Each structure stands twice: as C-alpha cells, then as structure tokens.
C-alpha cells in the first residue's frame, strides 16, 4: 500500500458526513456570485445584443439610440477591446464578432444603471446583417463535409481480418442528441477594478485560472493584474469549464472602461441560447461476432456536433474514442473521429466529457444485436468483459477487471435479476398492451485528464497560532462535495477534529496555475496537494515535539514561539500516466472506475409513456473519502444520465423558415428535465466494498462522472420492454433520447415486425453486405497512418 493511499485508524475520511454547506444551501444563506451584487456599490448591469440569424455578416452597428435610453451608461463593442478580441483558448471565438455564427450570438453588450435600462438599451441598438448560408443539422454537416479540428484515428489489429473471420457481421447507425446543463445558477460574473488598476472578478467558473488568462488577454494585461475568485457554483456539470471566460471578460472590460463594478448574469433563456451543450454524436459502424457471441471486430466513424467553434470538442472526441470499448474486449478495432462545424452554440464539456457518447455506441450495438444473435443481452455483455491481462485499444492495461465482475454479480444477486425476469415474462404474457423490461449494464470509465499537463494541483494550508487551520486549494465547489472531502483529508492528515478546519473560496492569487475542476479528478488532485501541504507542516511539528506528548494547541503554540513555519504550499502530480495524441496510444488514465446498474421499466403500448419501477446500482469509488457525498453523486449522476437518454430532447429549428437555427427548447417549459415523477419507484445504491485503490489519496476513487453512464440500464430496459411487443428475436432500434414519443414509434415497429423481416429490414441495422462500388465510410489501413499525423492534443 502506498504512502498516499494509506489510511490511519482514526481517519476523518470515510465518515458519512453531510455536505459542508448543506445547511447554508437549504436555508438560503449560501452566497453565490450574483448575491454579491447586493453588497457592492454602484454596480452596472450588462445585457447582450443577440443575433437573430444563425450565420450572417454584421454590416452596421449603431449604438447611438441605446445611449439615448435613460439609464444606459455605455455600449461595449469590438472597438473598446484594448487587448485581443477573442475569448477562446483556440483563438477562434471573437468576443465581439464580425460574422455571427449562431442565433443568440452577442454582437455587443449594453451597460445600464439597472438591468431593465440595459435591456431597453439593447433593444434600441440598431444592427444590420447580411445573412449567409447556415448548416444546422449534424447530418447536413456530414453531407457538406463541414468539419473542424483534427480527425484522430484509434486502431488495433486488423479490422478487415476480424470482420472477415466473424460468423455474424452487422452494420448500422447510432445517433444521440446533446444535452442542456441546466445548472440552477446561470452564468454570472461581477468585475471590479481597484485604485491600483488591479482587476478582481467574481465568477461562477470551474476553471478560475483559465478565466484569469482570458480576461487578461482581452484587457491586454499580464495574468498577475487579474484575480479570479469562485465562491461556489449552483451547478456546473462541465458547462462552466470553458464558457464563463467570455462573460467574465465582458464584465471586466466594462469595469475597466467605466471605473464601476459590472455585473453580468444571464437569464435562463439567454443561458440556454448562448452557451454550449453536450455534443450530439452520429456514429456509423460495422461489428463482428463469433459463434459464441464474442466481439471480433468493430469499425466505426464517430462525428460530433461541435457547433460554431472548437471549444473542447477535440478532447471530448478523443475521450469518446477511448470509451467506445466500455467494459468489453474487442480484438480488432478501427475508430475514426470527426468534429462537425455547425451554426449552433459551441458545444462544450458535459459530465462524462465524451465518454457517455462513446460508450453508448457499443451499448447500442450490443442491445440491438443480442436478439439477432439469439443471445440474452445480460449474457452477451458479461461474456465480453475484459479479463486480467487484456488492454484497451489505445494500449492501456485494464487493472482490476475482477471488480467489475464482483459488482455485476452483486447486482444480479441483490436485484434478484433472474427471478424478476421470470416474473416480467409472466406479466408480459398476461398483458397485451403493457410490457415490462429489465436490463443490466456495466460502466468502465477512465479517470484523469488525457492532456497530461492538467494532472497537477496545488494547495495552501495555514495553521494559525490558536491551532485552527485554513485551507485553500485549486478546485472549485459546484455542489459536488469537493470542499467537504478536502476538509476531511486535511483533518485526517493533521490528526485533528474536523471543526478545527475551515476552507476558503478558490482564488487565483492563493493557488496559481490550477487545472479545471473537471475530469472527475479534482478530489484525487487537490486531495493529494492538501495532504502534501499538511504533511510538510506535520514534519516540522514533529521536530518541535521532540518526543514530548503535547496537545495539538500546545504543539502549535510551541512551534510559533520557536519560529517554525506553520503554513505550507502543497503540490501533487499524477504519476504513471502518458498520452501520445498523434497516434492515440498511451496510458492516459490513472485507473478505471467501475459500476453496474439493473433497471426495470414498464411501457404503455398505447402512448409510449413509461415509468422506471426499480433501479439497483453497485458502484466502485474505492475507499470512499466521504460516503454520504459519494452516494449523492451516484444518485445524481444516474438521474442526470437518465434525463439525457430518455427525456431531454434538445431541438434546433432545422427548417428553411425564418426561425432556422433557433433553439426551440430554450426554457423549462419546452425542455423536459427529470423531476420527482421520473425517478425510479425504488432506487437502491451500494458502494463496492473491498475496493481500495493504491496510489490515490487515502485509497479513494473518483465519483463525479462515471455514475452518469449507469443510466444506460434504463435505456436498455426500455428496449427490452419494447421488444416484448413484437415476436421473439425482435431487434429494437431506439432513438436517443428515448422519449415517450420515440418509444411509441419503436413499439409500433416492433408490433409490425415479422420473424422473417427481423434481419432483413430493420431500420438502421442490417447484416453487413459491403458494396465494393460504394464510397468507403471508414479509412483504409493505409489511410489510418496518414490520418494519425493530424490528430489533436486534448484533455
């Protein structure tokens, strides 16, 4: 057991404690960025002037009418930018664009004494546009070959050989929609400039350091002139990793030019129409199985909808390619990735960061092919699991695959899967118009940033003369409980009660050069840094004690009067990882987190409406740092994944009418989120026991993203129930999200299916019969080597 993972007997980590701000949250006393406006004098309010076109050239902006509106102080345009007019790390996102690229793209911002004055001023600004052709649908972009960024290829073995030697070969298309983050707190920034010209920005951001860098280069300043603080966020889910930077820069620009604090907070409609979503994906594939249903080969092209700019689309795509295998050994693999450019919001990070989209491809394949192979889906999945000694297609060995098997077997037992499937079969036989389905699905998710440099963190720990302790670290709190875990890590390392430790807000002038709070790695990274800082202090205190039995307070006091340093800067870097994005090979992940879910649903054949009757989950979090927090993360991640897969139908107007390119689901009234009525009637969650992870802080594992993919079980259960409306062997093509409407039409197809047509005419899934005269979807083996040189780096 490593020093980092060794846990003392009297540890505070491992205790089931409530979230450190839980009482503040539920009583309304927790402060968020926009709450600070009420404590700030002379604040100006910012409002955008947004494009009504998905693609157009701005030919004229007249701000004079806005300045005539009572209460309007200034209108910010490109002419006001003293530095670089760009808010993206790829330098492809002009802050004030000459060509608008999506409906809602802000061309300028109005500052007013009140938000209403700023809104009226924005309405008064006169803007002329020259409309340009727009690509809205992902399939339109594919047909037009509208791509951006690199086109990575991940390959192993010989796919043609693997498909040629397969007993069964199928081809098909899997499509999945995006997802709106819908954090409770919309994007918000509050910027001030002090008497020395120093810029201070309060921002709801998952990446304060990057927000600092973007603000600085827009203002033409060095980073040390800008401080960014994140007090807390009302949710982030990846939507505040890259997207806050431009809004913070607008507020900071306004504050710099007017000398007054500037507040920018998006309304819900503006937030939904102006900010990025989860990437929708289109995947076209061929897959082979042997006589026993074992995977022999997979060839697929994954195209993501990147929207108008790159943002994080390249690393999202890279992670998607690295997770197509999920928990399954596939000997021969060739995966091509592409990022489409469309005239929509620039799609961005979202919990899972491409992993869910990649994993959905293989889960969809197995769910659709199992009936055609005549193999039970539960058996088909488990028979293809990784075993010890096997490696992923990108070359990383799969450690502890037996833990996935242990979780799988535990779910089969605790959920009584075998017995309940018999009960479901009896129910279905007795009910013509109502069917039930049950499915079990696995999760194997890699933890770390693919971009190796991001796998580092810092912390600053202060011990005061009275023995109290203050922690600063580089991670941000968005409700996920990171601060709670850091308090427990510090208390455990120092060997003091939890109430002696307090945590300060995340600030770039306390811990610099931090990585984003993302990739599920924040507890690993920041926990390692906090532990390092505490251990430095302990080493000094041990020398002071010199073998004497002193209380903590006595020891601290003695150290102070002995002029011993009582604070330390800690640092942590993840060891043992490396990644070569040019060939898509390496060891990008510190470890894999495993999980298994069993879900049972009931479908109404008349309407397609359904309810989730029961869900059983066993999830691997190693030795949990904070079990109550981790259980909440598993439950929340699962429900969010269920929303993505079954409810949240993100729609843009793809017509040729005047509304083309407009987001039609831009509010809670048109975009359906999971609520109490969609929760499972029974939800059982257990953390996998005896799952200590060596080489990670106190033996724990990440919990943020992996649970989202547990929701695959619900989608597969819906497929199982829909198939029960048809004859035996019915293979069900199910849309994603599988809304009641989509389930209804899938049910209609299942009812009309005949045994003879199951293999011949199933929409989107046919036995593979290659046409040598048809253009190739996938690259040849020779093209793979050529394309590999163009692959991007990524996180």
Residue, then its C-alpha position, 0 to 999 in steps of 0.5 A: x500500500x502506498x504512502x498516499x493511499x494509506x489510511x490511519x485508524x482514526x481517519x476523518x475520511x470515510x465518515x458519512x458526513x453531510x455536505x459542508x454547506x448543506x445547511x447554508x444551501x437549504x436555508x438560503x444563506x449560501x452566497x453565490x456570485x450574483x448575491x454579491x451584487x447586493x453588497x457592492x456599490x454602484x454596480x452596472x448591469x450588462x445585457x447582450x445584443x443577440x443575433x437573430x440569424x444563425x450565420x450572417x455578416x454584421x454590416x452596421x452597428x449603431x449604438x447611438x439610440x441605446x445611449x439615448x435610453x435613460x439609464x444606459x451608461x455605455x455600449x461595449x463593442x469590438x472597438x473598446x477591446x484594448x487587448x485581443x478580441x477573442x475569448x477562446x483558448x483556440x483563438x477562434x471565438x471573437x468576443x465581439x464578432x464580425x460574422x455571427x455564427x449562431x442565433x443568440x450570438x452577442x454582437x455587443x453588450x449594453x451597460x445600464x444603471x439597472x438591468x431593465x435600462x440595459x435591456x431597453x438599451x439593447x433593444x434600441x441598438x440598431x444592427x444590420x446583417x447580411x445573412x449567409x448560408x447556415x448548416x444546422x443539422x449534424x447530418x447536413x454537416x456530414x453531407x457538406x463535409x463541414x468539419x473542424x479540428x483534427x480527425x484522430x484515428x484509434x486502431x488495433x489489429x486488423x479490422x478487415x481480418x476480424x470482420x472477415x473471420x466473424x460468423x455474424x457481421x452487422x452494420x448500422x447507425x447510432x445517433x444521440x442528441x446533446x444535452x442542456x446543463x441546466x445548472x440552477x445558477x446561470x452564468x454570472x460574473x461581477x468585475x471590479x477594478x481597484x485604485x491600483x488598476x488591479x482587476x478582481x472578478x467574481x465568477x461562477x467558473x470551474x476553471x478560475x485560472x483559465x478565466x484569469x488568462x482570458x480576461x487578461x488577454x482581452x484587457x491586454x494585461x499580464x495574468x498577475x493584474x487579474x484575480x479570479x475568485x469562485x465562491x461556489x457554483x449552483x451547478x456546473x456539470x462541465x458547462x462552466x469549464x470553458x464558457x464563463x471566460x467570455x462573460x467574465x471578460x465582458x464584465x471586466x472590460x466594462x469595469x475597466x472602461x467605466x471605473x464601476x463594478x459590472x455585473x453580468x448574469x444571464x437569464x435562463x433563456x439567454x443561458x440556454x441560447x448562448x452557451x454550449x451543450x453536450x455534443x450530439x454524436x452520429x456514429x456509423x459502424x460495422x461489428x463482428x461476432x463469433x459463434x459464441x457471441x464474442x466481439x471480433x471486430x468493430x469499425x466505426x466513424x464517430x462525428x460530433x456536433x461541435x457547433x460554431x467553434x472548437x471549444x473542447x470538442x477535440x478532447x471530448x472526441x478523443x475521450x469518446x474514442x477511448x470509451x467506445x470499448x466500455x467494459x468489453x474486449x474487442x480484438x480488432x478495432x478501427x475508430x475514426x473521429x470527426x468534429x462537425x462545424x455547425x451554426x449552433x452554440x459551441x458545444x462544450x464539456x458535459x459530465x462524462x466529457x465524451x465518454x457517455x457518447x462513446x460508450x453508448x455506441x457499443x451499448x447500442x450495438x450490443x442491445x440491438x444485436x443480442x436478439x439477432x444473435x439469439x443471445x440474452x443481452x445480460x449474457x452477451x455483455x458479461x461474456x465480453x468483459x475484459x479479463x486480467x491481462x487484456x488492454x484497451x485499444x489505445x494500449x492501456x492495461x485494464x487493472x482490476x477487471x475482477x471488480x467489475x465482475x464482483x459488482x455485476x454479480x452483486x447486482x444480479x444477486x441483490x436485484x434478484x435479476x433472474x427471478x424478476x425476469x421470470x416474473x416480467x415474462x409472466x406479466x408480459x404474457x398476461x398483458x397485451x398492451x403493457x410490457x415490462x423490461x429489465x436490463x443490466x449494464x456495466x460502466x468502465x470509465x477512465x479517470x484523469x485528464x488525457x492532456x497530461x499537463x492538467x494532472x497537477x494541483x496545488x494547495x495552501x494550508x495555514x495553521x494559525x497560532x490558536x491551532x485552527x487551520x485554513x485551507x485553500x486549494x485549486x478546485x472549485x465547489x459546484x455542489x459536488x462535495x469537493x470542499x467537504x472531502x478536502x476538509x476531511x483529508x486535511x483533518x485526517x492528515x493533521x490528526x485533528x477534529x474536523x471543526x478545527x478546519x475551515x476552507x476558503x473560496x478558490x482564488x487565483x492569487x492563493x493557488x496559481x496555475x490550477x487545472x479545471x475542476x473537471x475530469x472527475x479528478x479534482x478530489x484525487x488532485x487537490x486531495x493529494x496537494x492538501x495532504x502534501x501541504x499538511x504533511x510538510x507542516x506535520x514534519x516540522x511539528x514533529x521536530x518541535x515535539x521532540x518526543x514530548x506528548x503535547x496537545x495539538x494547541x500546545x504543539x502549535x503554540x510551541x512551534x510559533x514561539x520557536x519560529x517554525x513555519x506553520x503554513x505550507x504550499x502543497x503540490x501533487x502530480x499524477x504519476x504513471x500516466x502518458x498520452x501520445x495524441x498523434x497516434x492515440x496510444x498511451x496510458x492516459x488514465x490513472x485507473x478505471x472506475x467501475x459500476x453496474x446498474x439493473x433497471x426495470x421499466x414498464x411501457x404503455x403500448x398505447x402512448x409510449x409513456x413509461x415509468x422506471x419501477x426499480x433501479x439497483x446500482x453497485x458502484x466502485x469509488x474505492x475507499x470512499x473519502x466521504x460516503x454520504x457525498x459519494x452516494x449523492x453523486x451516484x444518485x445524481x449522476x444516474x438521474x442526470x444520465x437518465x434525463x439525457x437518454x430518455x427525456x431531454x430532447x434538445x431541438x434546433x429549428x432545422x427548417x428553411x423558415x425564418x426561425x432556422x437555427x433557433x433553439x426551440x427548447x430554450x426554457x423549462x417549459x419546452x425542455x423536459x428535465x427529470x423531476x420527482x415523477x421520473x425517478x425510479x419507484x425504488x432506487x437502491x445504491x451500494x458502494x463496492x466494498x473491498x475496493x481500495x485503490x493504491x496510489x490515490x489519496x487515502x485509497x479513494x476513487x473518483x465519483x463525479x462522472x462515471x455514475x452518469x453512464x449507469x443510466x444506460x440500464x434504463x435505456x436498455x430496459x426500455x428496449x427490452x420492454x419494447x421488444x416484448x411487443x413484437x415476436x421473439x428475436x425482435x431487434x429494437x432500434x431506439x432513438x436517443x433520447x428515448x422519449x415517450x414519443x420515440x418509444x411509441x414509434x419503436x413499439x409500433x415497429x416492433x408490433x409490425x415486425x415479422x420473424x422473417x423481416x427481423x434481419x432483413x429490414x430493420x431500420x438502421x441495422x442490417x447484416x453487413x453486405x459491403x458494396x465494393x462500388x460504394x464510397x468507403x465510410x471508414x479509412x483504409x489501413x493505409x489511410x489510418x497512418x496518414x490520418x494519425x499525423x493530424x490528430x489533436x492534443x486534448x484533455 
